[in-house]
Amino acid sequence: MPEPIPSQDARVYAGHSIIVNRLLLGRGRGTHLYEVRAREDGTCLALIQWYGPWRTYVLQPKNSSIWESRCLRDIVAFLEELQRERKKPYETAS
């Protein structure tokens, strides 16, 4: 399977030590896929994707990636923002 590539407006979040890029959607994919990269050297640390059974976006770390508290706070802030954005259309419809 080919590696997903960042979309043209790729960077969607920049934290203290991470950058989150939106990836191009594959055929049949209804939700966005994001990659988390180290700000320092650009290493791909994780993917963020929709997890249907839990009805939320989740972090899927790459093998042997190491996380510290500031990075994790950045991830939580980004995940919470994704959830708010996802709920907006439903809140305005009621």
VMD Tcl script that builds the backbone (N, CA, C; Angstrom):
set m [mol new atoms 282]
animate dup $m
set s [atomselect $m all]
$s set {name element resname resid chain x y z} {
  {N N MET 1 A 0.844 -1.183 0.000}
  {CA C MET 1 A 0.000 0.000 0.000}
  {C C MET 1 A 0.887 1.243 0.000}
  {N N PRO 2 A 0.649 2.197 -0.912}
  {CA C PRO 2 A 1.492 3.393 -0.959}
  {C C PRO 2 A 1.266 4.282 0.253}
  {N N GLU 3 A 2.311 5.005 0.642}
  {CA C GLU 3 A 2.218 5.945 1.751}
  {C C GLU 3 A 1.306 7.106 1.369}
  {N N PRO 4 A 0.394 7.546 2.272}
  {CA C PRO 4 A -0.407 8.730 1.976}
  {C C PRO 4 A 0.492 9.951 1.893}
  {N N ILE 5 A 0.088 10.914 1.100}
  {CA C ILE 5 A 0.892 12.129 0.964}
  {C C ILE 5 A 0.123 13.329 1.499}
  {N N PRO 6 A 0.843 14.328 2.028}
  {CA C PRO 6 A 0.163 15.502 2.550}
  {C C PRO 6 A -0.607 16.227 1.450}
  {N N SER 7 A -1.772 16.769 1.804}
  {CA C SER 7 A -2.535 17.566 0.848}
  {C C SER 7 A -1.867 18.927 0.693}
  {N N GLN 8 A -2.352 19.710 -0.256}
  {CA C GLN 8 A -1.704 20.987 -0.545}
  {C C GLN 8 A -1.756 21.940 0.654}
  {N N ASP 9 A -2.877 21.949 1.368}
  {CA C ASP 9 A -2.998 22.787 2.565}
  {C C ASP 9 A -2.695 21.937 3.797}
  {N N ALA 10 A -1.576 21.234 3.735}
  {CA C ALA 10 A -1.265 20.155 4.667}
  {C C ALA 10 A -1.222 20.574 6.133}
  {N N ARG 11 A -0.467 21.586 6.489}
  {CA C ARG 11 A -0.267 21.888 7.910}
  {C C ARG 11 A -1.556 22.451 8.503}
  {N N VAL 12 A -2.054 21.757 9.525}
  {CA C VAL 12 A -3.291 22.207 10.160}
  {C C VAL 12 A -3.104 22.536 11.633}
  {N N TYR 13 A -1.961 22.161 12.195}
  {CA C TYR 13 A -1.716 22.432 13.607}
  {C C TYR 13 A -0.211 22.426 13.845}
  {N N ALA 14 A 0.230 23.370 14.637}
  {CA C ALA 14 A 1.641 23.405 15.030}
  {C C ALA 14 A 1.702 23.594 16.535}
  {N N GLY 15 A 2.225 22.607 17.221}
  {CA C GLY 15 A 2.376 22.675 18.667}
  {C C GLY 15 A 3.798 23.017 19.041}
  {N N HIS 16 A 4.103 22.848 20.309}
  {CA C HIS 16 A 5.437 23.174 20.817}
  {C C HIS 16 A 6.522 22.356 20.119}
  {N N SER 17 A 6.296 21.070 19.965}
  {CA C SER 17 A 7.331 20.227 19.362}
  {C C SER 17 A 6.806 19.302 18.272}
  {N N ILE 18 A 5.546 19.499 17.875}
  {CA C ILE 18 A 4.967 18.674 16.813}
  {C C ILE 18 A 4.279 19.537 15.757}
  {N N ILE 19 A 4.128 18.952 14.595}
  {CA C ILE 19 A 3.365 19.555 13.497}
  {C C ILE 19 A 2.390 18.487 13.019}
  {N N VAL 20 A 1.143 18.891 12.766}
  {CA C VAL 20 A 0.136 17.955 12.261}
  {C C VAL 20 A -0.219 18.364 10.839}
  {N N ASN 21 A -0.126 17.409 9.918}
  {CA C ASN 21 A -0.471 17.627 8.510}
  {C C ASN 21 A -1.694 16.799 8.138}
  {N N ARG 22 A -2.588 17.400 7.349}
  {CA C ARG 22 A -3.724 16.651 6.805}
  {C C ARG 22 A -3.240 15.909 5.572}
  {N N LEU 23 A -3.595 14.641 5.458}
  {CA C LEU 23 A -3.216 13.834 4.306}
  {C C LEU 23 A -4.363 13.782 3.308}
  {N N LEU 24 A -4.017 13.509 2.050}
  {CA C LEU 24 A -5.040 13.370 1.021}
  {C C LEU 24 A -5.943 12.191 1.352}
  {N N LEU 25 A -7.226 12.349 1.104}
  {CA C LEU 25 A -8.174 11.276 1.370}
  {C C LEU 25 A -8.120 10.234 0.277}
  {N N GLY 26 A -8.169 8.991 0.678}
  {CA C GLY 26 A -8.246 7.905 -0.285}
  {C C GLY 26 A -9.682 7.697 -0.725}
  {N N ARG 27 A -9.861 6.953 -1.764}
  {CA C ARG 27 A -11.199 6.651 -2.257}
  {C C ARG 27 A -12.018 5.939 -1.186}
  {N N GLY 28 A -13.248 6.373 -1.000}
  {CA C GLY 28 A -14.133 5.741 -0.045}
  {C C GLY 28 A -13.905 6.143 1.400}
  {N N ARG 29 A -12.983 7.052 1.636}
  {CA C ARG 29 A -12.684 7.480 3.003}
  {C C ARG 29 A -13.481 8.739 3.308}
  {N N GLY 30 A -14.339 8.692 4.320}
  {CA C GLY 30 A -15.197 9.825 4.643}
  {C C GLY 30 A -14.632 10.772 5.675}
  {N N THR 31 A -13.572 10.391 6.341}
  {CA C THR 31 A -12.982 11.247 7.370}
  {C C THR 31 A -11.527 11.514 7.024}
  {N N HIS 32 A -11.010 12.585 7.582}
  {CA C HIS 32 A -9.628 12.957 7.299}
  {C C HIS 32 A -8.636 12.071 8.045}
  {N N LEU 33 A -7.453 12.005 7.497}
  {CA C LEU 33 A -6.329 11.290 8.087}
  {C C LEU 33 A -5.230 12.321 8.280}
  {N N TYR 34 A -4.569 12.295 9.420}
  {CA C TYR 34 A -3.539 13.272 9.750}
  {C C TYR 34 A -2.259 12.540 10.143}
  {N N GLU 35 A -1.123 13.178 9.848}
  {CA C GLU 35 A 0.156 12.657 10.320}
  {C C GLU 35 A 0.729 13.643 11.327}
  {N N VAL 36 A 1.375 13.106 12.341}
  {CA C VAL 36 A 2.028 13.915 13.370}
  {C C VAL 36 A 3.527 13.781 13.143}
  {N N ARG 37 A 4.186 14.922 12.988}
  {CA C ARG 37 A 5.634 14.928 12.735}
  {C C ARG 37 A 6.348 15.736 13.809}
  {N N ALA 38 A 7.588 15.333 14.095}
  {CA C ALA 38 A 8.436 16.076 15.032}
  {C C ALA 38 A 8.833 17.388 14.383}
  {N N ARG 39 A 8.677 18.457 15.112}
  {CA C ARG 39 A 9.056 19.782 14.591}
  {C C ARG 39 A 10.562 19.842 14.345}
  {N N GLU 40 A 11.334 19.186 15.185}
  {CA C GLU 40 A 12.797 19.253 15.126}
  {C C GLU 40 A 13.382 18.671 13.839}
  {N N ASP 41 A 12.955 17.444 13.478}
  {CA C ASP 41 A 13.583 16.799 12.320}
  {C C ASP 41 A 12.594 16.242 11.285}
  {N N GLY 42 A 11.293 16.454 11.510}
  {CA C GLY 42 A 10.299 16.016 10.533}
  {C C GLY 42 A 9.949 14.539 10.566}
  {N N THR 43 A 10.456 13.813 11.542}
  {CA C THR 43 A 10.150 12.389 11.661}
  {C C THR 43 A 8.660 12.184 11.880}
  {N N CYS 44 A 8.073 11.231 11.163}
  {CA C CYS 44 A 6.666 10.901 11.365}
  {C C CYS 44 A 6.538 10.086 12.649}
  {N N LEU 45 A 5.772 10.622 13.604}
  {CA C LEU 45 A 5.631 9.997 14.916}
  {C C LEU 45 A 4.348 9.186 15.066}
  {N N ALA 46 A 3.292 9.605 14.339}
  {CA C ALA 46 A 1.994 8.961 14.547}
  {C C ALA 46 A 1.021 9.371 13.449}
  {N N LEU 47 A -0.105 8.666 13.412}
  {CA C LEU 47 A -1.235 9.042 12.574}
  {C C LEU 47 A -2.414 9.334 13.483}
  {N N ILE 48 A -3.277 10.221 13.037}
  {CA C ILE 48 A -4.537 10.483 13.720}
  {C C ILE 48 A -5.623 10.156 12.720}
  {N N GLN 49 A -6.553 9.306 13.142}
  {CA C GLN 49 A -7.618 8.895 12.238}
  {C C GLN 49 A -8.905 8.658 13.009}
  {N N TRP 50 A -10.010 8.619 12.271}
  {CA C TRP 50 A -11.313 8.360 12.859}
  {C C TRP 50 A -11.401 6.891 13.242}
  {N N TYR 51 A -11.915 6.633 14.451}
  {CA C TYR 51 A -12.140 5.268 14.917}
  {C C TYR 51 A -13.634 5.111 15.172}
  {N N GLY 52 A -14.303 4.465 14.215}
  {CA C GLY 52 A -15.752 4.347 14.225}
  {C C GLY 52 A -16.365 3.753 15.481}
  {N N PRO 53 A -15.830 2.631 16.002}
  {CA C PRO 53 A -16.455 2.048 17.192}
  {C C PRO 53 A -16.547 3.017 18.377}
  {N N TRP 54 A -15.577 3.932 18.489}
  {CA C TRP 54 A -15.594 4.901 19.587}
  {C C TRP 54 A -16.171 6.244 19.164}
  {N N ARG 55 A -16.460 6.411 17.866}
  {CA C ARG 55 A -17.005 7.656 17.310}
  {C C ARG 55 A -16.138 8.868 17.672}
  {N N THR 56 A -14.829 8.712 17.472}
  {CA C THR 56 A -13.895 9.791 17.785}
  {C C THR 56 A -12.605 9.606 16.981}
  {N N TYR 57 A -11.828 10.675 16.905}
  {CA C TYR 57 A -10.490 10.577 16.321}
  {C C TYR 57 A -9.543 10.020 17.376}
  {N N VAL 58 A -8.585 9.197 16.947}
  {CA C VAL 58 A -7.629 8.584 17.861}
  {C C VAL 58 A -6.204 8.748 17.324}
  {N N LEU 59 A -5.246 8.654 18.226}
  {CA C LEU 59 A -3.827 8.703 17.896}
  {C C LEU 59 A -3.316 7.285 17.750}
  {N N GLN 60 A -2.628 7.028 16.653}
  {CA C GLN 60 A -2.002 5.723 16.437}
  {C C GLN 60 A -0.487 5.952 16.306}
  {N N PRO 61 A 0.254 5.831 17.421}
  {CA C PRO 61 A 1.692 6.090 17.391}
  {C C PRO 61 A 2.434 5.107 16.486}
  {N N LYS 62 A 3.500 5.590 15.880}
  {CA C LYS 62 A 4.386 4.720 15.110}
  {C C LYS 62 A 5.228 3.910 16.096}
  {N N ASN 63 A 5.733 2.797 15.626}
  {CA C ASN 63 A 6.562 1.943 16.482}
  {C C ASN 63 A 7.716 2.720 17.090}
  {N N SER 64 A 7.927 2.509 18.334}
  {CA C SER 64 A 9.030 3.063 19.121}
  {C C SER 64 A 9.063 4.586 19.188}
  {N N SER 65 A 7.947 5.266 18.898}
  {CA C SER 65 A 7.954 6.717 19.103}
  {C C SER 65 A 7.872 6.994 20.600}
  {N N ILE 66 A 8.510 8.071 21.012}
  {CA C ILE 66 A 8.580 8.440 22.425}
  {C C ILE 66 A 7.863 9.772 22.597}
  {N N TRP 67 A 7.046 9.872 23.651}
  {CA C TRP 67 A 6.209 11.051 23.869}
  {C C TRP 67 A 6.479 11.639 25.244}
  {N N GLU 68 A 6.492 12.957 25.318}
  {CA C GLU 68 A 6.598 13.634 26.596}
  {C C GLU 68 A 5.320 14.449 26.815}
  {N N SER 69 A 5.150 14.977 28.005}
  {CA C SER 69 A 3.867 15.567 28.391}
  {C C SER 69 A 3.439 16.739 27.505}
  {N N ARG 70 A 4.366 17.590 27.078}
  {CA C ARG 70 A 3.979 18.724 26.226}
  {C C ARG 70 A 3.446 18.254 24.884}
  {N N CYS 71 A 4.098 17.255 24.300}
  {CA C CYS 71 A 3.620 16.683 23.033}
  {C C CYS 71 A 2.218 16.103 23.212}
  {N N LEU 72 A 2.035 15.379 24.302}
  {CA C LEU 72 A 0.737 14.763 24.549}
  {C C LEU 72 A -0.353 15.809 24.755}
  {N N ARG 73 A -0.024 16.923 25.437}
  {CA C ARG 73 A -1.006 18.009 25.596}
  {C C ARG 73 A -1.371 18.606 24.240}
  {N N ASP 74 A -0.367 18.759 23.369}
  {CA C ASP 74 A -0.648 19.254 22.010}
  {C C ASP 74 A -1.583 18.303 21.268}
  {N N ILE 75 A -1.329 17.008 21.398}
  {CA C ILE 75 A -2.173 16.011 20.733}
  {C C ILE 75 A -3.596 16.074 21.265}
  {N N VAL 76 A -3.749 16.129 22.586}
  {CA C VAL 76 A -5.084 16.198 23.184}
  {C C VAL 76 A -5.810 17.453 22.703}
  {N N ALA 77 A -5.127 18.581 22.664}
  {CA C ALA 77 A -5.755 19.829 22.189}
  {C C ALA 77 A -6.221 19.678 20.741}
  {N N PHE 78 A -5.413 19.063 19.900}
  {CA C PHE 78 A -5.788 18.870 18.504}
  {C C PHE 78 A -6.961 17.898 18.379}
  {N N LEU 79 A -6.940 16.787 19.123}
  {CA C LEU 79 A -8.044 15.831 19.087}
  {C C LEU 79 A -9.357 16.482 19.543}
  {N N GLU 80 A -9.290 17.295 20.580}
  {CA C GLU 80 A -10.492 17.976 21.063}
  {C C GLU 80 A -11.020 18.956 20.023}
  {N N GLU 81 A -10.123 19.645 19.331}
  {CA C GLU 81 A -10.538 20.562 18.263}
  {C C GLU 81 A -11.212 19.791 17.123}
  {N N LEU 82 A -10.662 18.644 16.748}
  {CA C LEU 82 A -11.290 17.820 15.713}
  {C C LEU 82 A -12.702 17.421 16.120}
  {N N GLN 83 A -12.874 17.038 17.377}
  {CA C GLN 83 A -14.203 16.639 17.856}
  {C C GLN 83 A -15.181 17.807 17.820}
  {N N ARG 84 A -14.730 19.000 18.229}
  {CA C ARG 84 A -15.604 20.188 18.173}
  {C C ARG 84 A -16.021 20.479 16.741}
  {N N GLU 85 A -15.072 20.419 15.823}
  {CA C GLU 85 A -15.372 20.675 14.416}
  {C C GLU 85 A -16.355 19.642 13.861}
  {N N ARG 86 A -16.202 18.415 14.275}
  {CA C ARG 86 A -17.077 17.342 13.784}
  {C C ARG 86 A -18.499 17.511 14.298}
  {N N LYS 87 A -18.662 18.045 15.509}
  {CA C LYS 87 A -19.987 18.207 16.103}
  {C C LYS 87 A -20.702 19.471 15.625}
  {N N LYS 88 A -19.981 20.456 15.095}
  {CA C LYS 88 A -20.585 21.735 14.686}
  {C C LYS 88 A -21.813 21.577 13.784}
  {N N PRO 89 A -21.729 20.824 12.682}
  {CA C PRO 89 A -22.909 20.733 11.812}
  {C C PRO 89 A -24.148 20.193 12.524}
  {N N TYR 90 A -23.950 19.313 13.487}
  {CA C TYR 90 A -25.078 18.733 14.217}
  {C C TYR 90 A -25.670 19.722 15.204}
  {N N GLU 91 A -24.840 20.568 15.775}
  {CA C GLU 91 A -25.324 21.558 16.748}
  {C C GLU 91 A -26.131 22.648 16.074}
  {N N THR 92 A -25.742 23.073 14.867}
  {CA C THR 92 A -26.467 24.137 14.171}
  {C C THR 92 A -27.754 23.624 13.531}
  {N N ALA 93 A -27.875 22.312 13.321}
  {CA C ALA 93 A -29.074 21.744 12.710}
  {C C ALA 93 A -30.235 21.672 13.697}
  {N N SER 94 A -29.964 21.666 15.004}
  {CA C SER 94 A -31.052 21.521 15.965}
  {C C SER 94 A -31.663 22.821 16.385}
}
mol reanalyze $m
mol bondsrecalc $m
mol representation Tube
mol addrep $m
